[in-house]
Amino acid sequence: MIAIIKLKTMNRNIIFSLIAIALLSLLSSCNNEAHLDTELSFKKIKYNDQIHLFGNDNYPAFDMDLKLSLPEDSLAFEGLYHAMLKTYFDSLYRADVSADKEMYVLADLLTKIYRELEEDLQLDSMDIGSSFNWQIVKTNEVLFQNKHYLSFVNEEYSFTGGAHGNTIRDHYVFDLKKNLVLEADDFFDLTKCEELIQLQKQSLEKAGFEIDGFWEDGFRCDDNFYILDKGFVFHYDQYEIASYAAGPMDIFISFEEIKPFMLNPEILDLFLQDESNSK
C-alpha cells in the first residue's frame, strides 16, 4: 500500500513538472512573438553643458554634447538596449543603472577631468588660451536595419588642446534573432584575412585612390565593420591607414565580392531575400 502511494506521488510530481515546462515554453513563445510583433523605434537621451575654467565666463570653456539613441521598448529589445548602453558608456556601464543616470555619471567624470586643469593654472595667466576650449561630441546612430540584423555606430569627436581634434567611430552589428553583438569571426573566414585585405585595397583602387599612399600595416579584417543593404563596409579612423589629412576611410565591398570569404555564405541570402521583398 505504501509503495502504491509513493508511486502515485511520483507520477503527480512528474505531471506537475511537465505542466511547468509546458507553461514556461508557452510563455517563452509568447515573449518571442511579442518581440517579433513589436516595432523597433528609438528614443534619444541628451546632455549638454558648458563649463568655464574657474567658473568665469571670460575664460575658456569645455563644451559637452552627449546624445544616445536607445530602443523605446527596453523589454522587447532588451539585448539591443543593453548592447547600445554598454558600447556607449564602456567601462562606466552598469546593467542595473538607468541610461539617464549613466549619462550624468559620464558628464561628471568629463567635468572632473577638465576641472583638474585649474590645479596647474593661475588666474589672469597668459597660458589660459584657446587651446583650453575643450569640446566633446559623443553620439550613436543606427546605420542599417532589416528583419535579421542592425548596424549602429558610436561616434566621438574630442578636442582637448593641440593642433586639431580627433573623431573615433566604432561600429557594431547586432543579430536581432540571436539577440547579440556579432564579431568578425561570426561572418568571415579569418584564415583568408590576407585575401580579404587585398579585396579592400582593390576597392580603394576602384574608388580612385593610389594604394601606395596607404600604410600597409594598418589594414585589418577583424573589427570595426558594418553592414548595409548591399554589402559590408570596413571603417578606418584617421591615422589608421593614412594621414590625418586623408580623413576617415569607409571601404565598401559588395555581398557578391565578399561571398568567397564568408564563413557561412547562406547568411547573404537573408539580405537578398529582404531586398527582393522590399521591391
Buried (B, 14 or more C-beta within 10 A) or exposed (E): EEEEEEEEEEEEEEEEEEEEEEEEEEEEEEEEEEBEEBEBEBEEBEBEEEBBBBEEEEBBBBBBBBBBBBBBBBEBBEBBBBBBBBBBBEEBBEEEEEBEEBBEBBBEEBBEEBBEBBEEBEEEEEEBEEEBBBBBBBBBEBBBBBEBBBBBBBBBBBBBEEEEBBBBBBBBBBBBEEBEBBBBEBBBBBEBBEEBBEBBBBBBEEEEBEEEEBEEEEBBBEEBBBBBEEBBBBBBBBEBBBEEEBEBBEBBBEBEBBEEBBBEEEBBEBBEEBEEEEE
